[in-house]
Amino acid sequence: RMNECSVVYVAQGETARLQAVESLKTLRPFLGSGTNVYVIGEKIPGTIQVHFDDERRGDQGGRLSKISMIQKILETHVLYIDADTRIRQDITPGFDILSDGFDLVICPSENQDDELFWHLSDIEREETVDQLGYNPLQLQAGVFFYRANSRVWDFFEAWRDEYEKYNDQDQAAFIRALDRVPLKIWLLGRPWNGGAIIEHRFGACRK
C-alpha cells in the first residue's frame, strides 16, 4: 500500500526550506521505502521538486501552490503537511483511513465559535458564514490526508475557485469548497496537528 502514498510539502523561500528540511528528518523514520516526498518550491535533496508553469507569482505563503497540488502528485493517497512540523509518531494510520474509503482525513482547529476564522478579514468571515448559513466547524488545513478520486479533484477545483475570491488565507475557502463538494471526512484528534503525533510549530515559516 505504501507505494500508493506520498507526502507533500510547500516550501517557498529559505525559511520555509529550512523548516521543511528539519521536518523531513523527523518524517523519514515513519515512511516506507516506496513513499515519495514532493516539495513544491525549493529544491531539497531526497525529494521530488515540483514546479508550476506559471511559477505561482505573488503566491504568498505558497497557498495557491498548495491548493493546486493535486495536479502534480501521482499517488492516490496523499499527506499534505506544513513545513513547520515535526513528526513524533507513526503517521501511516492516516493512509489506512483513506484505504477504508474516506476522502479526507483532517483535524478540527482549536479556533471555534467566537474565534472562528479570527485570522480573516471581517468581510471574508462574514460572507463565509452568510454563504453557509451557519457557523461551521473550522478545520486545520496545515495537515491533512486526501484520496485522489473524482470527488476530491472536484473539491480542489472548488477550493481554488473559492480562494481566488479573496486571495488571502485558505481555511475559509476550504470550508466553502466542502459546502459545494461534500466529501467523506474522518476527523482526527489534536495529537495529529500540534500534539504528540505531529508537532506543529505554527508560524515558524513566517519568522
C-alpha positions in Angstrom: 0.0 0.0 0.0 2.8 2.5 0.8 3.9 2.7 -2.8 0.5 4.3 -3.5 1.2 7.0 -0.9 3.1 10.3 -0.9 3.8 13.3 1.3 3.8 16.9 0.0 5.4 20.0 1.5 5.1 23.5 0.1 8.4 25.3 0.8 8.8 28.7 -0.9 11.7 30.8 0.4 14.7 30.0 2.5 13.0 30.0 5.9 10.3 27.5 4.7 13.1 25.4 3.1 15.0 25.1 6.3 11.8 24.2 8.2 10.9 21.5 5.6 14.4 20.0 5.9 14.0 19.7 9.7 10.5 18.3 9.3 11.7 15.8 6.8 14.4 14.5 9.1 11.6 13.5 11.6 9.3 12.1 8.9 11.7 9.7 7.3 11.7 7.1 10.1 8.0 6.6 9.7 7.9 6.2 5.9 8.0 3.1 3.8 10.8 2.8 1.2 8.3 3.3 -1.7 6.8 6.5 -0.4 7.7 9.6 -2.4 8.1 13.0 -0.8 7.3 16.0 -3.0 8.3 19.6 -2.4 6.6 22.4 -4.2 9.1 25.3 -4.4 12.6 24.9 -3.1 15.0 22.0 -4.0 15.6 19.6 -1.1 17.8 16.5 -1.5 16.0 13.2 -1.4 12.7 14.8 -2.5 10.9 15.3 -5.8 10.8 19.0 -6.7 7.6 20.3 -8.2 7.1 23.4 -10.3 4.1 25.0 -11.9 4.3 26.6 -15.3 3.2 30.0 -14.0 5.6 29.7 -11.0 2.7 30.9 -8.9 3.9 34.5 -9.0 2.9 36.5 -5.9 1.8 33.3 -4.2 2.3 34.5 -0.6 3.0 31.6 1.7 2.5 29.1 -1.1 -1.2 28.9 -0.7 -2.1 28.7 -4.4 0.5 26.0 -4.9 -0.9 24.0 -2.1 -4.5 24.3 -3.5 -3.2 23.2 -6.9 -1.0 20.3 -5.7 -3.4 17.6 -6.8 -2.5 18.4 -10.4 1.1 17.4 -9.9 1.1 14.4 -7.4 0.8 11.0 -9.0 -0.1 8.8 -6.0 -3.7 8.2 -4.8 -3.1 8.6 -1.1 -1.5 11.9 -0.1 -0.5 13.6 3.1 -0.1 17.3 2.9 2.0 18.7 5.8 3.2 22.2 6.5 6.9 22.7 6.6 6.9 23.9 10.2 6.0 20.5 11.6 7.9 17.7 13.4 6.7 14.1 13.2 6.9 12.3 16.6 4.9 9.1 16.0 3.7 6.8 13.2 1.5 8.7 10.7 0.6 5.7 8.5 -2.9 5.2 10.2 -4.0 8.3 8.2 -3.3 6.5 5.0 -5.1 3.4 6.3 -8.2 5.5 6.9 -8.1 6.6 3.2 -7.8 3.0 2.2 -11.0 2.3 4.2 -12.9 4.6 1.9 -12.6 8.1 3.3 -11.8 11.1 1.0 -10.3 13.4 3.6 -8.6 12.9 7.0 -8.1 16.1 8.9 -8.1 17.8 12.4 -10.5 20.5 13.6 -8.9 23.8 14.5 -8.7 24.9 18.1 -10.3 28.2 16.9 -14.1 27.8 17.0 -17.2 29.8 18.0 -16.1 33.3 18.9 -12.6 32.6 17.5 -13.9 31.2 14.2 -11.8 32.4 11.3 -10.2 35.0 13.6 -7.3 35.5 11.1 -9.5 36.5 8.2 -10.8 39.9 7.1 -14.2 40.8 8.6 -15.6 40.8 5.0 -14.5 37.2 4.2 -15.5 35.9 7.7 -19.0 37.4 7.5 -19.6 36.5 3.9 -18.4 32.9 4.5 -20.9 32.5 7.4 -23.7 34.1 5.2 -22.9 31.8 2.3 -23.1 28.7 4.5 -26.0 29.8 6.6 -24.4 28.5 9.9 -21.2 28.7 11.9 -19.1 25.8 10.5 -16.5 23.6 12.2 -13.2 25.2 11.3 -10.7 22.7 10.1 -6.9 22.9 10.3 -5.6 22.7 6.7 -1.9 22.6 7.7 -2.0 18.8 8.0 -4.4 16.6 6.1 -4.6 13.3 4.1 -6.6 13.0 0.9 -7.5 10.3 -1.6 -7.2 11.4 -5.2 -10.6 10.4 -6.6 -13.0 12.3 -8.8 -14.8 13.9 -5.8 -11.6 15.2 -4.4 -10.5 16.5 -7.8 -13.8 18.5 -7.9 -13.2 19.7 -4.3 -9.7 21.0 -5.2 -11.2 22.9 -8.1 -13.8 24.4 -5.9 -11.2 25.2 -3.3 -9.1 27.2 -5.8 -12.3 29.0 -7.1 -13.2 30.0 -3.5 -9.7 31.0 -2.6 -9.4 33.3 -5.6 -12.5 35.3 -4.4 -10.3 36.9 -1.7 -6.7 35.7 -2.3 -5.9 35.7 1.4 -6.0 32.7 3.7 -7.1 29.3 2.6 -9.1 27.9 5.5 -12.4 29.6 4.9 -12.1 28.8 1.2 -11.6 25.2 2.2 -14.8 25.2 4.2 -16.8 26.9 1.4 -15.4 24.3 -1.1 -16.6 21.5 1.2 -20.0 23.1 1.2 -20.0 22.9 -2.6 -18.4 19.5 -2.9 -19.1 17.3 0.2 -16.5 14.7 1.0 -16.4 11.7 3.2 -14.3 13.0 6.1 -12.6 11.4 9.1 -11.8 13.8 11.9 -8.6 13.3 13.8 -7.8 14.5 17.3 -5.4 17.2 18.4 -2.4 14.9 18.7 -2.3 14.9 14.8 -1.7 18.6 14.4 0.0 20.4 17.2 0.3 17.4 19.6 2.0 14.1 20.4 1.9 12.6 16.8 2.6 15.7 14.8 4.1 18.7 16.5 3.2 21.9 14.6 5.3 25.0 15.2 2.7 27.4 14.0 4.1 30.5 12.3 7.7 29.3 12.2 7.9 29.7 8.4 7.0 33.4 8.8 9.8 34.3 11.2 
